[in-house]
Structures are given as structure tokens and as C-alpha cells.
Amino acid sequence: QVHLVESGGGLVQAGGSLRLSCAASGLTFSRYAMGWFRQAPGKQREFVAAISRSGFSIDYADSVKGRFTVSRDNAKNTLYLQMNSLKAEDTAVYYCAADEHRTYGSSRLGADYDYWGQGTRLTVSS
């Protein structure tokens, strides 16, 4: 059974940094493209970042480009999201997701992902 467990969320001041982690189990992690999504209160879920199986292909939403860095450690079955220069508008629940069908690259579409974590909440105070 596949499990994705996010951690690292919390309360941080605007301009601060935080790193989210997503621990994966029950799957061969290196065979999955991975993504981060977020959902702010009253808003739809949106794409944040994604990374290919190998880690060589990375994609970011324009709103986080230059501030967030996605990475993965296939030996540790873990996905990361380093978030710097945080803004109040980054406040959301952050979800990691796994895509088992994509051989190359990654997707921005939530519908392409097969497994989801329960989310971790980030609150950025201004």
C-alpha cells in the first residue's frame, strides 16, 4: 500500500524559509515522477513544482520560481521542497503526489497523479 507523508509545515514569518519533506513508502520511489501542489483557504488546488523520476527534469509554477526548490533523494524515498523568501500568499496546505505512469518529465496536472499525501499546513505571517 502506497503512503506519502508530508512534514515540515508550520508558522513562519514573511521572508523566512522552510523545507517540506514527503516520505514515500509502499512503492519503488525512483519509478515515480513527483509533484508538490497546494491549496489555500477558499481556493482551488494549484501546481507548485514537479520533478522527474531521475530528478533531471524540474518544473515550477511561475509564482514560486526562483524562491522554491524541489529535489528528491531516491535512496531515501523522500521528496523535498525548499521554500525561501516566503510570502503571505504562500499560505496553504501543501500536498505531495506521485505519478507512476510518466516515464520522462513531470506533469502540472493533478489528475495525472495517482497517489497523494494528507498534506502539511504552511502559514506565512506578514
C-alpha positions as CSV (number, residue, x, y, z in Angstrom):
1,Q,0.0,0.0,0.0
2,V,1.4,3.4,-1.0
3,H,1.8,6.0,1.6
4,L,3.0,9.6,1.1
5,V,3.5,11.5,4.3
6,E,4.3,15.2,4.3
7,S,6.1,17.0,7.1
8,G,7.8,20.3,7.8
9,G,4.9,22.7,7.7
10,G,4.3,25.3,10.3
11,L,4.2,29.0,11.0
12,V,6.9,31.3,9.6
13,Q,7.3,35.0,9.1
14,A,7.2,36.5,5.7
15,G,10.7,36.4,4.2
16,G,11.6,33.3,6.1
17,S,12.4,29.8,4.9
18,L,11.1,26.3,5.4
19,R,11.7,22.9,4.0
20,L,8.9,20.4,3.4
21,S,9.5,16.7,3.2
22,C,7.5,13.9,1.7
23,A,8.3,10.4,2.8
24,A,7.2,7.7,0.4
25,S,6.6,4.0,1.2
26,G,5.0,1.1,-0.5
27,L,6.3,2.0,-3.9
28,T,9.5,2.0,-5.9
29,F,10.1,5.7,-5.4
30,S,12.6,6.1,-8.2
31,R,10.0,4.9,-10.7
32,Y,7.6,7.8,-9.9
33,A,7.6,11.4,-11.1
34,M,6.7,13.5,-8.1
35,G,4.9,16.8,-7.6
36,W,4.0,19.4,-5.0
37,F,0.6,21.1,-5.0
38,R,-1.0,23.5,-2.6
39,Q,-4.5,24.6,-1.7
40,A,-5.1,27.9,0.0
41,P,-8.3,28.6,2.0
42,G,-11.2,29.1,-0.3
43,K,-9.1,28.4,-3.4
44,Q,-8.6,25.5,-5.8
45,R,-5.6,23.3,-5.6
46,E,-2.7,24.5,-7.7
47,F,0.5,23.2,-9.0
48,V,3.7,24.2,-7.2
49,A,6.6,22.1,-8.5
50,A,7.4,18.8,-10.0
51,I,10.4,16.6,-10.6
52,S,11.0,13.7,-12.9
53,R,11.9,10.2,-11.8
54,S,15.6,10.9,-12.2
55,G,15.5,14.4,-10.8
56,F,17.0,15.8,-14.0
57,S,13.7,17.4,-15.2
58,I,12.2,20.0,-12.9
59,D,9.2,22.4,-13.3
60,Y,7.9,25.3,-11.2
61,A,4.9,27.4,-11.2
62,D,5.7,31.0,-12.1
63,S,4.6,32.1,-8.6
64,V,7.3,30.2,-6.9
65,K,10.1,30.1,-9.5
66,G,13.3,31.5,-8.0
67,R,12.1,31.0,-4.5
68,F,11.3,27.3,-4.2
69,T,13.5,24.4,-5.0
70,V,12.2,20.8,-5.4
71,S,14.5,17.9,-5.0
72,R,14.4,14.2,-4.3
73,D,16.6,11.6,-2.7
74,N,15.7,8.3,-4.3
75,A,17.9,6.4,-1.9
76,K,15.8,7.7,1.0
77,N,12.5,7.6,-0.8
78,T,12.0,11.3,0.0
79,L,10.8,14.3,-1.8
80,Y,11.7,17.8,-0.7
81,L,10.5,21.4,-1.2
82,Q,12.9,24.1,0.0
83,M,10.9,27.3,0.3
84,N,12.7,30.7,0.6
85,S,11.5,34.3,0.7
86,L,8.1,33.1,1.8
87,K,5.2,35.4,1.2
88,A,1.7,35.6,2.9
89,E,0.2,34.3,-0.4
90,D,2.2,31.0,0.1
91,T,-0.1,30.1,3.0
92,A,-1.8,26.9,2.1
93,V,-1.9,23.2,2.7
94,Y,0.9,21.6,0.7
95,Y,0.5,18.1,-0.8
96,C,2.9,15.8,-2.4
97,A,1.8,13.4,-5.1
98,A,3.2,10.5,-7.1
99,D,2.8,9.8,-10.8
100,E,3.5,6.2,-11.8
101,H,2.8,6.5,-15.5
102,R,5.2,9.2,-16.6
103,T,8.4,7.8,-17.9
104,Y,10.0,11.2,-18.7
105,G,9.5,14.6,-17.3
106,S,6.6,15.5,-15.0
107,S,3.1,17.0,-15.1
108,R,1.4,20.1,-13.8
109,L,-2.0,18.4,-13.8
110,G,-3.2,17.0,-10.5
111,A,-5.3,14.4,-12.4
112,D,-2.1,12.8,-13.7
113,Y,-1.0,11.9,-10.2
114,D,-2.0,8.5,-8.8
115,Y,-1.2,8.9,-5.1
116,W,-1.5,11.8,-2.7
117,G,-0.3,12.6,0.8
118,Q,-2.6,14.0,3.5
119,G,-0.9,17.5,3.4
120,T,1.0,19.7,5.7
121,R,-0.1,23.2,6.5
122,L,2.1,26.3,6.0
123,T,1.1,29.6,7.4
124,V,3.2,32.7,6.5
125,S,2.6,35.7,8.7
126,S,3.1,39.1,7.2
